[in-house]
Each structure stands twice: as structure tokens, then as C-alpha cells.
Amino acid sequence: MHTQLTPKDIIDNSKRIVIKIGTNSIIDVEQWFVKRDWLRKSIESYVDLKREFGIVSSGAIGMARVQMQGRAPTGLDERQAFAAIGQPNLFDIYKSELARCNLRAAQVLFTKHDLTTEPGLSTTQNTLAALRRLETVYIANENDSVANDEIKVGDNDNLGALTAIADRADTLILITDVNGLYTANPKTYSDAQHIQIVDTLTPEIMALGGGTNGDHGTGGMKTKLDAAFVAAAKGINTIIVNGERPDCLTSLFNGDYSHATFIPYTAYPQSSLMFPL
């Protein structure tokens, strides 16, 4: 049986982190503009942590919608075309902000095969390791312009978990718009209680994720818990944190845990009967 980790244990052991950023964090989906100031300050805060980090970022389709004054794609072919239009601009913004911090950026676009089957997984692991040696920060996303049901992960929370596994990360950090996990939806129920740390990923805990819908992405709290389950199975901790403030990770790593939920790898259920997926 594992010794239960505390939030401080997780923070102290997070030498290499993978940060997943959703569409709503970097794009205003009401007026369709890029939250450049938020992203700039966030990148600066990640650098200031003095940890190794990689980024999994949604937003390719959203970036195309910014260029098209909010027009939504119709049908799968247009979604894939929008992803192809928006992805270069998404990467360019990250590249520019990392350059301001004197860091190189690399773009990595995955399909499911690159992260779950051989020889794709080994190739991915070797590439990410080489980027580390070259002191280069990767910006990863799913290759949505060519992905289909057979080769897509489907949401970037789980893509983040699979990337963290391939990168041999200590901790997966999922940026969201609430203070982590609650006993009920805090936007609907005023008496919802915040859960700071999850002891075990029981079916009851997994059920707190509700549905899969995010506002303009493909994930919600359910996919975040699914991702934490996948990560925990491979010995990786997960932190779900409110990213409204760009310095959210700075305060988190300085000991303010009020805006986050910690899911240590020790929360992985020992009984296969508890497997929720």
C-alpha cells in the first residue's frame, strides 16, 4: 500500500511538469480575441518556477475563429480545416512569448498512435527527451487536421496525461476555470464543497466529473478526472487548478492550495473492480 502524499509532497516532487491549457484560458470566446496578456504572464510564471515544463495547448480551432470573427466550423471537414488554419498561429504566439523569456519552442502534433502504440510511443519518448537536452519547450496538441475516430485521443486533458507519460513527467497540471474538484458543480450549487486532495479515485469521485462538455473545448471535469486516472496508473500526480489568474502556479508552488485539487498517483485504486473507464 502506498503512503498517501500531501499537496506539499506533490509540489516538492514536481521537478518535471506538463501543463495543459484549454481554449477558454487563452481565447475570449465571447468577443473572439487572444488573451495575450494572460498568456504572457502565465509563461513568465512557468519559467520562474525553475522546473522543467512542457505545454499541451488546445485552441487551434479557436484561433481560426478569432481570424474569422467568431465564425464556427460546420461539419468535420471544416473543423479539420479550421484546426489547420489556427494551429500555426497558436504556435507562433507561444513561440513569441517563450522567446521573450529566452527559451526556444518546438511544435509537436500527436495522434493517438504516437502516444499509445509502438513504434510511435518510443519515437515520441525519444523526441521529447531530445528536446529536453536541447533546452527547448514543446507546445503539443492533437493533430486535429488529420485525426479521425481511429487515431484521435479526442480531448486534450487525456492528451495531457498521455504526453506526461511519454515525457516521464512527475506531475500533470490541468488549468481550468474553477478551484478544482467540488462535491457538486459550484456554478450551480452554492453549498458545493471544495475537495483539496483525492485519497482514492473511487467510482463516486469519478462521478463528480459529470458530463464531458466544456464551453468551447472538448473537455470538462469528467475528462480531467479521466486524465488523472490515466496519469495515476503510471505513477504521475495530477493537479487541477484555477487558472483565472496568470500567476496561479506561482501561488500554488508557494503553498496556496485553496484554488486547486491534488490527485496523487497513490489515488489510483488498487482493486480492478473500481476501474471506472
N, C-alpha and C positions, 0 to 999 in steps of 0.2 A: 504494500500500500504506500502511496506517495505521501510525503509530508505536505500539508496544504501551504501554498505560497501566499504571502501577503502582497498588497499593492506595492509596498516598498521593495520587496524581494523582486517583483517583476520589473520594476523600473531599474533597479540596480543591475539586473542581469540582462537588460536590453542594450547590448553592445551593437547589434545589427538589427535594424528595424525596416519593415516595409510599410509605407504609409499609403492607404487607399483614399483618394479624394473623389467625391462624387460630382456630378454635373451641377447640382444646385449650389455647391460650395464655390464654384469658380465662375458661374454664369447666372446673371439675374434673369430668371425665366419669365418675368412679367414684362420687363422692358427690353429684354434681349441685348444685354451688353456684358462684356467680360469684367469680372470683379478684379481688376488688375492690382489694385492696392492691397486687397486681401491676399492675393497670391504672392505678391512681392514680400509682404511682411511675414507670411507663412514660411516661405522659402528661407528667409533670413533667420527665422526662429529654428528651423530644422538644422541649419548649418551651425547655429550657436549651441546646439545640444552636444556637439563633438561626438556624435555617434555615426556609424556607417548607416546610410539610408538609401533606399530606392523608393520610387513612387509608382503606384498604379493609379492612373487617372482616367476617369470617364470624361465625356464631354465632346467627343468628335462630332456627333450629330448636332449637339447643342451649339457648337462653334459654327457649323454650317448654317444653322438657323439664325445666328447672330448676323451672318453675312447676308441672309435673305430676309431680314426684317421680321423674323419670327415665323416665317412660313414653315409649316410642318410637312414632313415627307408623307407621301401616300403610297402604301404598298411596300413590300420587301425590297423591290429593286431600287426604289427611291431612298429607302433607309440606308441601303448599302452605298448608294451614290453619295448621299449626304455625309456618311462616315468618311468616304474617300476625299470629299471636299474639305471637311472640317479637320481631319487628323493632322495635316501638315501645319495648319495654323495653331492648333492646340500645342503641338510640339514646339513650334517656334516661340511661343510665349514662355514655356518652361525653359527653353534653351536660353532665352534672353535674360530671364530672372536669375538663373543659375550663373550665367556669365557675370552678372553684377556682383556675385559672391566669389568670383574667380574659380568657378567649377565648370567642367565640361559636362555636356548632356549627351545621352545616347537614346535613340528611339528603338524600342523593342515591341513588335506586334506579334501576339501569340494566337494560335488556335489551340483547341483542347489537346490535340495530339502532341503539341510541343511541351506540354506540362504533365501529361499522364501516361504516355506510352513511349517505349523505346523504338528507334534510337533518338526520338525527339527530345525526351527529358534529359538524357545525358548531354546532348548538344546544348540545350538551354542552360544546364548547370555549368558547363564549361564556358559558355559565353558570358554569363553573369559573373563568374569567377574572374575571367579576364578583364571585364570592366572594372571590377574592384581593384585589381592590380594596377590598372591604368588610372585609378582615382577618378573615375567617371560615374556620374549619377545617371541611372537609367530611368526613363519615363516609359512605362509599359501600359499597354492597352490591348484589348482583344482586336484581332484583325477583322473588324466588322464588315469591311467592304467585300470580303470573300467568304465569310463564315456562313455555314448552314447548320441545320439541326444536328448533323452528324459530327461536326468538328468545332462547335462553339460551346464555350462554358456557359454563356447566357447572361451572367451578371458579374459585375466587377468586384463584389465582395468575395465571391468564391474564386474569382481570378486572382484577387489579392492573396488569398490563402494558398493557392497553388503556386503563386510566384514566391511567396515567403518560404514554402517548402523547397522549391528549386534553388533559391538563394541561400538556403541554410540559415535563415534569419532566426533570431531569438524571439521576436515579437512582431505581430501584425497589428497595426493601428488603423482602425476604421473611423474616418471622420464622418460625423452625421450632424443633425440639427437639434438633437435633444441630448440630455445628460446621460446617455447610455440607456440601460435597460430599466424598465419600471414594472411594477406588478400589474399595471394596466396602461393604456395609452394616455400619457399625461396631457395630451392636447384635448382629450375628450373627458377624462375623469380627474377632477381636482384632488381627489383623495388617493391618487396613484402614488405608490411608494417607490423611491429610488433604490435600486439594488447596486451596491458598490462592488461586491465581489460574488461571483458564482462559484459555489463549492462543487457542484456536480451538474453536468448538462443532462438533467433528467427530462423525460417527456414533458413534464409540467413546465419546466423552464423553457424548453424549445417551443411550447405552445404559446408562450408570452410574445413570440415574434409576430403572431397574427398573420396577415397576408403578405404578399410579396411586393406590393406596389409602392414605389417612390413617386414623387410628383412628376419628374421628367426623366428619371433614370429607369433602371430595370430592377432595382433592389429596394428593400425596406428592412425593418428589423429582423424579419424572418431570414432573409439571406445573410444578414450579419451573424446571426446565431448559427446558421448552417456553416458559414465560413469558419467561425470559431471552433465548431465541432471538427471540421476537416483539419484545421491547424493543430488542435489539441491532440488529435490522433498521431501526429508526427512530432510531438514534443514542443510545439510552438505556442506561446502565450498570445492572447488577443486582448486589446483594449479598444472599447467603443467609446469615443469621446466627442463631446460637443465642440464643433469647430467654428462656431459663430465668430469667436474672437481668433484672430490670426496667431496670437501667442498662446493658443490653448495647450500646445505641447510643452512650452516653456513652463507654464504654471503647473502642468501635470508632473513634469520631471523635477520640479521644485517642491513637490509634496502636496499640492492641492488636488485632491481626488474627488472633489464634490461634483465635477462635471463629466464623470466617466464611470464605466463599468469594466471591471477587470475579470477576465476569464482565463485563469491559468491553465497550462496544459494538464495539470493534475485534475482538472474538472472533467476530463474525458472519462465516461462511465466504464467501469471495469467489467460490467455484465453486458454481454451482447444482446440481452433481452431489452436493454434500454436504448438500443440503437434507433434513432428517430427518423432516419432518412429513407 
